[in-house]
């Protein structure tokens, strides 16, 4: 009995020593990319602001070890919690990026100023980095608008860079293509008339590089 107890105690001590010798591999936040996006919410010109923010991330135990990504705006006491269920994960070939394209504020206006991103792994280890949203006010900014005439669309936009987004009935993006101001045939945007079976709606994303603001037009339904 004494021998059994001694062996059990020795095993426990060895296990504790092994655990204490394990190197802690905390997650790490690298570069952060953020952008204010203004989204038309109806055809009458109502809109709301959203925040797009992504961070390059790494974890010595693998990307699957990351559990939470928090975005915090201390001045307004607002925070957003992202997990694997709702964050967007990108792999640019050199590393992983986690974030969201559509963080929303309760009043539809994203607070300006300093934000914090906090990365937490399953062991509770964390890393933190700050960024600043300094976009100008957008309530009076002109928005891109799209209208349809037969199989032609007309784009009126204040933005020098514009992209057409074809979407299915579930608002999933199925194809994107550059678009210029004026009238363009849908068959030119998606040759062969594939848009007739491949998409249900179209919207346009305009980007103002000077203000670093993205603007989404109200979506239109495509003809059958």
Secondary structure, 3 states (H helix, E strand, C coil): CHHHHHHHHHHHHHHHHHHHCCCCCCEEEEEEEEEEEEEECCCCCCEEEEEEEEEEEEECCCHHHEEEEEEEEHHHCEEEEECCCCCEEEECCCCEEEEEEEEECCCCCCCCEEEEEEEEECCCCEEEEEEEECCCCCCCCCCCEEEEECCEEEEECCCCEEEEEEECCCCCEEEEEECCCEEEEHHHHCHHHCHHHHCCEEEEEEEECCCCEEEECCCEECCC
